[in-house]
C-alpha cells in the first residue's frame, strides 16, 4: 500500500487549489470546481477565495461569472451553507445532496415540519419561482398562500426575530433543485429557478471523486463531516466511487483511483485565506493543518473558517482581518511566530493581491505575535 506524508499531501492540495501559484488558463467555474465549491455566506470572502486561485481575477470578474455569464450559481451546498458552485456541475451536486437523509429532529416538535409538510414547501417553492425572481418576503407570502397558514407560523428564533415555519426547509429545497439565488434587487436578495434545462443526476460517486481530488487522501468519516451527512451514507458513496486506499501519515485513507501523484517539493509560501475558505474548512486532519497554538487561536470550538487565516508553508500560522472604508483596506495580520524577511516580503505581496482582487487600496499592519491565543 502506498504511503503519503503530510508534507506530500499538503503540497498536493495547495497545488490543486491554485494556492501554489494562481491558475492562468482557467475560468472562475474551473477554479470553483477544483475547490469543490466556494463558501459564499459572506460574498466578499467568496470573491477573495476565487480570486486568489485565478491569475488576474477581481471581484468584478467573479460577479460577472455569477450574474452575467451564469457559469457560477449561488445556492445551499455542503452542510446546507451557502456556496458558489459551477453551473455545469449543478446536476451532480443536486443529485448527491438530495440523496442525503434529512434530519427531522433539528427543531423541537412544536416547530419542526413533518416530512409531508417539507415536501409541500419544497414543491411550493419550485412552483412559485418558475419564471420568477422573488425576495424572501415575496417568497414567504407565495409559499404560505400555496401551502396553508401553518407554513407562516412565526415559530423559528432567528437573529433576534422569528421566522415562519416554512423557512426551515430552505436548504432542503435548494438541495432538491427547487431554487438558486437570483441577482440582488437593490439591497435585497432574490431567489429564482435553477438554470434552464437543469436535470439532477446520480452524482454521489462523481462528488466523491471531485472531493478526493481536492482533499484526498480522506476517509468516509471526513467526507461525511464536510458534506453534512451520516457516515453510513458517506460510506455508501465511497463504495460507489472508484477509489484507492493509501496510508496517510500512518493511517488508512482513500484517494480517487490512480490519483496518487504529489509534488516533489514540500509546501512553500505565504497565503492569506478569507473567512470559510474551502481549503481550511475541508482540510483534514485538523491537528496537522492547525498545529499547536494555531488550533487555540484560529479554531472556534473546533470549527474551521470563523477566522481568516495566515497560511505559511501549508499550515495555519496566524489570523488576519480587514476593515474597509471606501477603497481603503486596512489589513491587520497577527502571526503565531516570527516570519523571515522573505516571508514578510511575500506577505506584502499577498496583501497587495487581496487589494487587487477586492478592488481596494490595502495597507498592512502587523499585529502582536501570539502564542496559544495570547499576546
Phi, psi and omega in degrees: 000133182292142177251138178232135180269166175300320179300315179296315183293318179299314180296321180294316180294317179301316181296316184288337177272000185071023181261347169286314173206136181300144178294147179251315183256067182211171178245165174305322179295322177298316182295315181293325176297318180294333178277348190062044177097143178248123180300132189226025174298322173251108189296325179297326177292318177298318180297320178290319178305312182287318181298326179298335190259358183225118186302125175083001182277134175246176179299329177297321178294322177295316181295323178295318178297326183279311188254341180264290179292332187060031174280345172245153172232151176250124183199180177279123183247225180305139179063014180079004182275157184285130181225159161267133179229152175293133180302324182294336182264000184302320177304319178296312183298313181294320178301319180284311185294326181289346180268353178289128180301136179282149175253105182273003181260014182291337180236161179296156183306325181282353183249318191296152171278145171284163176305320180294320178294321176301315178301319179297316181295315181301314181290328177294317178300314180301317184292311188284341180267356177296115180075015183222159170230116188239145171288171181297323179292318178295319179295319180299313179300318182291320180295315180296319179296328182277326186260312182145164184302330181304327182292336183265001179302128182277086188238353185257109176296131181199119174051050176063024174215189179234132178261155176292153185306322187297337187290345176291349179263006184300308181297319178299317180297318178296318180294338176266007175078024181279335180200164165226171176287144175253176178299148179295145173250096190067238179262006184257137175287146172237165179232145184210178180285156175298168181305150180302139179082004182295132174220125179299151177239165175282091195256008186299309182295321180295321180291321175302317180299314180296318180297315182292327178291331179272323191231002178288163357294144181209171181244163175302325179295319178292320176298319180298318179295320182292315184277337182084054186220160174297149180298325180300317178296315181297321179296321177294322178295319177298319181295331180280343182266163176269107185233169178222134181273139176225173170257118180250112182054035176091356182242148179296137176207176187232149170234167171298145185306126178080358185261072183246010181290146175212149179300152178287328183271149176291166181295137180221150171123158178247130181223146173252112181255137185279182175312134171053035174298138185302328184300318182271333179291317182270342186292128178220155000287144182297325184292340176269325178283325179243073186285145171052237185296340181297325179295319181290326185271324192246357174252132179259101182060032181087355182267129178274153172103343182290343176238134166298140188238152170267122180253124179235119180053040173086003179231151178292126183228020179161181177229166179208165174208163180229152174229124184255137173221103188064236177269353182280132177241111176268112183253121178246126181245126180248110185267159177258358178200164177294138174262145177288163176306320179294320179292324177294322177295320179292326176297318176303318180295323179292321177295318177297320179296318178300320177297319179297314182295317183272005175056051179225180180247099189275153172222127184266135169234130175271121177280183180292145172290131182242150176231125181064024177089002182235139179291000000 
